[in-house]
Amino acid sequence: MRRILIITIVLLSNFGFSQKVNGIIQSNTEPIKYANILLYQSKDSSFVEATLSDTLGVFSIELPSLSESYYLSIQIIGYENFTSETFRGNKSFGIINIKLDKNQRLDEVNINVSKPLFEKTGRGMIVNIGTSPIISSGSTQDALEKIPGVTVNIDGGLTLKGNENVRIYIDGKPTYMDLKDLKNLLENTPANEIEKIEVFETPPSKFEAAGNAGIINIIRKKSKGLGYKGYMGGNIGYGNFHKLSPWIYSNYRTKKTNVYGSAWYYNNKSDQYTTEDILMNINNEFSTFYNSGHRVSNVLGSGSRVGVDYFLDKKNTVGYLGVIYEGKSIGDEPSSISVTGPAKDNYDFIEAVQKFDYGWFGQTHNLNFKRDIGKGEYLNIDLDFIKRGNYNKTSTLNEYFIQDSALTPNFFKQDGFTNNLIGVSKIDYAKTIFKNWSFETGAKASWVRTKNDFKAYIGESIEDATEDLNQSNQFHYEEAIYSGYVVMAKKWSDKLNLDAGIRIERTNTKGISQNIDSTYKNNYTNIFPNVSLKYQITKNHNLSLALTSRIKRPAYWQLNPFTSQVNQFIYSTGNPLLQPQITDKINLSWGIKNSIFFSLSASQTLGIMTNVIEQIDSLERQIHSIQNLDDFYNFNFNSSVPIKIKKWWLVNLSGTLYNNQLVSKVDFGTLGYKLSSFNFKMQQFITFPKKWKFEISGFYNHDSYWNIYFVEPYYQIDIGGSKKFKNLNISFSLKDFLNIRKSYGGVFQNNIKMPNTYKPESRILQVNIVYTLGKKEVKSERKRKTGSEDILERVKE
């Protein structure tokens, strides 16, 4: 009955006013989804249009003219090619049966069909990077900024639909970095290395429970078939300073082995201008400290990645994956501070120069065994060992003046070193049971040991600086997490899919501060339910509903109880009593024709960890710390709508409306806010003759909060283009070409009145070149995850 209904719908569609060719693609009565359908003119075999079949095998293509003759070519890897007879005008093929091609090699088919920029999934969205010249010619961080609902904060942190704490994965594996390292990685990795980005707003139970706002998985380019395949490329750019990021990727596959690897280098220099005006009540009168700074940093780094898979037989594979990297950020930040009010009786001007040398290095080793038993049953085992470290060397010289007369200067220097050792073991098993039921289960254990050695020096100059024992400290941290999960999934009908799971995690932690001979322990168990439901209402309409629970644990460095000086006025202190925060989230999505999407979600975060500022006016000092506040609420509505104005002109519009609420009492007052706001993004793609592509994109972010920092509206417009020449692909972009990107905001909580501004580097011209080596299609490395899913993002750099 269902088959007859689909055929009837396809046939009746020809009686509309549009000019179309349509049909249903099947093999042995089973629909073939995502088949490539290409329309050609019969007179000269020139390409006209392409599309993909939907999940029911149905396709439809609009005809440019009723007077011309056309034919279809249907190409699916592993199946025989199908070429239709010539037709003119509306045409319905009904059911097209495609046969399996047992003799066809995977490297004999090379199909290039443009994918949409955004594709909606049951739990989130897929962003196809190659569709956009601007995205593919920029950095990975530029690409993240283009995702609907995603905002990149000043410090590199991500916000998804108003929610902070987004987890970043690369090829299904963790990035092994804290926020500072992650920001450097994303800013210095060319987006043209990336095939697509997956956004999971409600990740399933198989994923680690960490990441309150969701997970973003960055998938790098792969290849297919036997033989050698490689890419080499680079990103060259200039704004105020140079940008250079060359890279190379290689993959060689035989019937028994697959060897792959990549190497990269980056040397990118950038700058930013900031202002900060601190208002303090001194002797019952207000004084202001206006700080204007210009930070220039040069980020240099390199790394390599090598892996090998050995296929024991058709069902069993063992593999090794190793990564080694190093990098550093060096530079200085001169600033001037003007003082007004009673405080200027002590000094009325400060000249400050901060010099920094921050470095990171590490290595990751993963052993993997996978047994593909067949019929949906498999066993996967991972063993990981990670060793990484970083150093942080900063020095600041403050020179004080009063009425142009120099006073005694102040100098402070900080040398920090952190070493981390991590071990992980993980096992996953999946099997199809009771015919249509899918069963998955797994367990994981991870162990972390972190050692931090921090020394502080103070004096009037670098020559006479001595160690400050009140700030120097050693902090050791140990953590063990044991977890297990179970997932059941079933396709109840052609319209209804359901999966439900539960994850249990046991966490044991211990922090040791050797300087004050103090030990902090925290042990807790959490249960994380997860449910996802997808219903296909009609061929063109679907609904999906997902409920999940997530956790964010404190970063290791946030638990260190010692206080360190950041600059003249700001001190930072850790909080050994910090507790993890828990988020419960529900998301409802509506998709139309697999191209237009709307979603509505709500979340509650218990004990949200937030940067809190205590201002002590009499000491002219601010103390920054992370504390657990009361509950945080987020409600949001998101939409993504593509508009095809002409065949050669496509517009993507997306926007998010959200309401955030956070009100909490602390020892020194009340913190929080209630805010309703929105953001909007637009991409326009124009295709010119000879496959030239042009793009103009922009975004507007209305009022927002990052922690307790208020951010006023800011916006940006970029332009770009691309051209492909056989094995060579060239793309370019001009970021913020109108030079309009600037942020205003500040902290306005309790007795704190601190407006600030931020101006990043603009008008950055970037050119990205990628050259393909070897065969057109070579089988890719296995897409597999390591066991260390979520640990290293909480390691402090």
C-alpha positions, -999 to +999 in steps of 0.1 A: +000+000+000+028+024+009+045+017-024+014+024-044+009+056-024+044+069-032+040+061-069+006+079-070+021+110-054+050+110-078+027+106-108+002+133-096+030+158-091+033+160-129-001+176-131+011+208-113+022+240-130+059+233-126+082+217-152+097+186-135+112+152-139+108+128-110+109+092-099+117+066-072+151+048-071+150+013-057+171-018-056+153-051-049+123-031-038+143-012-012+146+026-016+181+040-023+186+072-004+210+100-013+216+086-048+232+111-072+208+122-100+223+143-128+203+160-156+219+166-190+209+183-222+206+156-250+219+178-278+254+183-264+254+163-231+260+196-211+253+194-174+221+211-163+212+202-127+218+177-099+200+165-068+200+136-043+172+112-036+155+115-002+152+088+025+124+071+005+144+071-028+122+099-042+137+126-064+125+156-084+143+181-106+128+213-122+133+216-159+146+249-172+126+246-205+098+224-219+112+228-255+146+212-248+154+174-247+171+159-216+183+126-202+191+115-166+222+098-153+219+081-119+252+071-103+256+053-069+288+038-056+285+000-057+256+000-082+254-001-120+251+034-136+217+041-151+211+064-181+175+072-191+160+076-225+157+111-240+126+130-229+111+164-234+087+182-210+073+168-177+084+133-171+077+107-144+099+076-144+079+059-116+102+032-100+137+029-114+154-003-103+192-001-099+213-032-099+243-040-078+276-039-097+297-067-082+327-060-104+328-023-099+358-008-081+352+021-058+379+041-074+361+040-108+334+065-098+340+101-092+308+122-087+308+159-078+275+171-066+272+202-045+257+197-011+237+223+007+256+244+032+234+233+061+218+198+066+195+191+095+198+159+115+176+144+143+200+157+169+215+188+153+230+200+120+257+193+094+277+222+079+294+213+045+324+235+044+333+232+007+300+249-002+311+283+010+342+301-005+344+324+025+343+295+050+368+273+031+393+301+026+394+312+063+403+294+095+383+268+114+373+294+139+359+315+110+339+284+099+324+280+134+313+316+134+291+309+103+271+280+120+235+291+128+232+298+165+269+297+172+287+327+187+325+329+192+334+349+222+364+372+227+384+345+245+376+319+218+348+302+238+317+291+220+281+298+227+253+277+210+219+294+210+228+314+241+243+284+260+280+283+269+303+252+273+303+237+238+326+207+235+348+204+204+358+171+188+379+164+157+371+133+137+351+120+166+381+125+189+386+151+217+408+181+209+429+175+241+431+212+248+417+238+272+401+270+259+434+288+254+450+261+233+418+253+215+415+290+204+450+288+190+443+256+172+410+268+156+425+302+146+455+286+129+439+256+112+427+263+076+391+255+071+399+239+037+413+209+055+377+202+068+350+183+050+321+191+073+312+201+108+286+182+128+266+200+155+250+178+182+226+199+203+215+168+222+243+141+219+233+105+224+243+085+255+273+069+237+290+103+238+306+115+270+281+134+292+305+165+293+294+196+274+262+214+286+255+232+253+263+203+230+291+189+209+307+202+177+325+175+157+349+187+130+354+161+102+385+164+081+387+156+045+391+119+036+396+097+005+383+064-008+395+033-027+429+015-030+462+032-037+476+066-028+457+098-022+469+130-007+463+168-003+487+196+001+477+232+007+481+263+026+465+295+039+483+327+031+469+360+044+475+395+056+456+420+077+478+441+099+503+413+100+512+381+081+493+347+082+508+315+070+495+279+075+508+252+051+498+215+056+499+181+039+478+149+042+486+115+027+468+082+027+480+049+012+458+018+013+463-018+002+440-048+008+457-055+042+469-022+054+461+015+055+487+040+064+479+077+067+494+108+081+495+146+081+518+174+091+512+211+096+529+244+104+515+278+112+530+312+117+503+338+122+507+373+137+477+394+148+468+422+171+439+437+190+430+470+207+412+470+241+401+496+266+388+491+302+375+518+325+374+507+362+353+528+385+362+525+422+348+543+454+378+555+472+373+577+504+336+581+495+345+596+461+348+578+427+381+573+409+385+560+374+413+539+360+411+541+322+433+514+306+441+514+269+461+485+255+474+472+222+482+434+222+504+420+194+510+382+194+527+358+170+515+322+172+539+296+158+535+259+159+538+226+141+527+190+145+523+156+128+498+128+129+504+092+118+482+062+118+481+026+105+453+001+103+460-036+097+431-057+085+435-092+101+406-104+080+372-091+068+359-087+103+389-078+125+410-047+124+438-034+147+451+001+145+475+027+159+471+065+159+497+089+172+498+127+173+527+150+184+526+188+184+541+219+199+535+256+197+539+290+213+525+324+214+549+353+220+544+390+221+538+420+242+510+443+252+519+479+260+492+499+278+486+532+294+464+539+324+450+574+332+437+580+367+411+606+379+395+613+413+411+609+447+433+580+435+454+604+415+468+618+447+491+587+446+496+586+409+478+599+379+493+579+350+508+544+345+529+531+316+527+493+316+543+468+293+535+431+295+556+405+277+545+370+273+558+337+261+532+309+263+540+274+250+524+240+247+535+206+237+521+170+238+517+136+223+488+112+221+489+074+214+459+053+207+456+015+202+424+002+187+408-031+180+375-035+161+356-066+153+328-061+127+307-092+133+280-083+107+243-075+107+249-044+129+270-063+155+305-050+164+330-048+192+354-019+196+382-015+222+404+016+227+435+021+249+449+057+251+480+073+267+484+110+266+513+131+278+512+169+275+525+200+291+528+238+289+547+267+302+536+303+308+562+331+312+549+366+316+564+397+330+549+432+336+566+465+343+544+493+357+559+528+357+540+553+378+539+590+373+524+620+391+523+653+373+549+639+349+573+630+377+584+593+379+576+573+410+589+539+421+581+513+395+567+479+401+578+447+383+563+412+386+571+380+368+554+346+366+568+313+355+544+284+354+548+248+342+521+221+340+525+184+332+496+160+326+495+122+323+463+106+312+453+070+306+420+057+292+405+023+285+372+020+266+350-007+252+318-005+230+295-033+218+265-031+195+241-057+182+208-059+165+183-078+186+146-087+183+147-080+145+143-042+145+159-033+178+194-020+180+213-025+213+245-006+223+265-008+255+299+002+267+322+011+295+351+035+301+377+043+327+400+072+327+428+083+351+444+118+352+474+131+371+483+168+368+513+186+384+515+224+384+545+243+395+541+281+397+566+307+407+560+344+411+587+372+414+582+408+425+605+438+426+612+472+411+628+458+380+638+425+365+673+428+381+661+430+417+630+408+415+628+381+442+604+352+446+570+360+462+563+329+484+527+341+489+519+335+452+544+307+443+528+273+447+527+237+437+494+219+431+488+183+423+455+169+410+443+133+405+410+122+390+394+089+381+361+086+362+343+053+356+313+052+333+290+029+315+260+033+291+232+014+275+213+025+244+182+009+227+169+021+194+141+009+172+125+019+139+089+014+147+077+021+111+087+039+080+078+071+098+088+066+135+123+062+149+131+061+187+163+057+207+167+059+244+197+055+266+212+060+300+247+068+311+262+064+346+294+081+356+314+078+389+340+106+396+367+105+423+390+136+426+417+147+449+437+180+449+468+185+469+483+219+477+518+212+490+526+248+500+498+250+526+497+212+532+460+209+523+441+181+505+407+185+488+385+155+479+353+152+459+335+120+450+301+119+432+279+097+409+257+110+381+230+095+360+223+109+325+191+098+306+188+105+269+158+101+246+154+109+209+122+106+188+119+113+150+086+113+131+082+116+094+048+133+091+049+134+053+075+132+026+083+169+031+077+173+068+094+157+098+095+163+136+122+153+160+122+155+198+152+150+220+158+151+258+192+149+274+212+155+306+248+168+305+276+177+329+304+202+330+332+194+355+356+221+368+389+225+349+418+213+369+435+247+372+402+262+385+406+241+417+440+254+426+434+275+458+463+300+452+460+336+441+481+351+413+484+386+399+471+393+364+479+430+361+480+462+383+444+458+395+433+422+388+441+391+408+429+356+400+422+328+426+411+292+423+383+275+441+389+240+455+352+237+466+339+241+430+313+216+421+302+203+386+272+218+369+243+197+355+222+207+325+188+192+315+177+200+280+147+194+257+147+202+220+119+201+194+127+204+156+106+207+125+121+201+091+105+210+057+118+194+026+151+187+043+161+223+037+140+246+060+144+240+097+129+254+129+137+243+164+125+252+199+145+243+230+147+249+268+174+240+293+181+244+330+216+243+345+220+236+381+248+253+400+263+270+369+300+278+372+306+315+365+334+339+366+327+361+396+344+395+404+348+408+439+360+444+439+378+458+470+378+495+464+400+505+493+428+482+479+422+492+443+418+456+435+395+431+418+396+394+426+384+371+399+373+335+407+350+308+395+320+300+417+288+279+416+259+302+412+222+294+413+202+279+384+206+292+348+177+290+324+178+292+286+149+292+261+155+296+224+139+295+190+161+289+159+154+289+122+174+281+090+158+290+057+175+287+022+160+308-006+168+300-042+163+333-059+177+321-092+194+289-104+227+307-099+218+326-068+212+310-033+206+328+000+208+311+034+192+329+063+194+318+099+185+333+132+181+326+169+158+342+195+166+334+231+159+343+267+186+338+294+180+341+331+205+340+359+201+355+394+222+344+423+232+357+457+269+357+467+288+369+498+293+404+485+260+410+467+237+397+440+249+386+405+230+378+374+207+391+346+175+385+326+180+390+289+159+384+258+180+388+226+187+375+191+213+369+165+211+367+127+233+353+099+232+355+062+251+338+033+246+346-004+261+323-030+264+334-066+277+310-093+292+325-124+302+309-157+332+285-157+325+274-121+335+307-105+317+311-071+312+343-052+299+347-016+289+376+006+281+367+042+275+386+075+261+384+110+245+406+136+246+397+173+223+417+195+228+423+233+243+392+250+262+381+281+293+361+284+296+349+321+287+383+338+302+404+310+276+423+290+283+426+253+265+452+232+255+445+195+283+438+170+283+428+134+305+419+104+304+414+066+328+392+047+332+386+009+349+357-009+352+336-040+365+303-053+375+285-085+384+248-091+410+238-118+410+200-120+433+190-091+437+226-079+412+245-057+417+282-050+395+302-026+399+336-011+381+358+014+382+393+028+371+393+064+353+423+078+361+443+046+341+473+058+361+474+091+330+476+112+337+448+138+340+463+173+326+452+206+314+474+234+303+462+268+316+456+303+307+444+338+279+462+357+272+441+388+270+452+424+297+479+430+315+471+398+312+496+369+337+485+343+329+494+306+353+481+280+358+478+243+374+452+220+386+457+184+401+427+166+422+427+135+400+435+104+402+436+066+421+403+066+427+390+031+432+352+030+440+329+000+437+292+004+452+267-021+446+230-021+462+206-046+451+169-048+478+142-052+475+106-064+443+088-074+410+106-074+394+082-049+412+062-023+396+045+007+399+066+038+414+060+071+389+045+095+367+070+112+372+059+148+372+076+182+399+073+208+389+066+244+400+100+257+368+117+247+365+146+271+393+148+295+420+172+282+397+201+275+397+207+313+435+207+314+449+242+320+474+257+297 
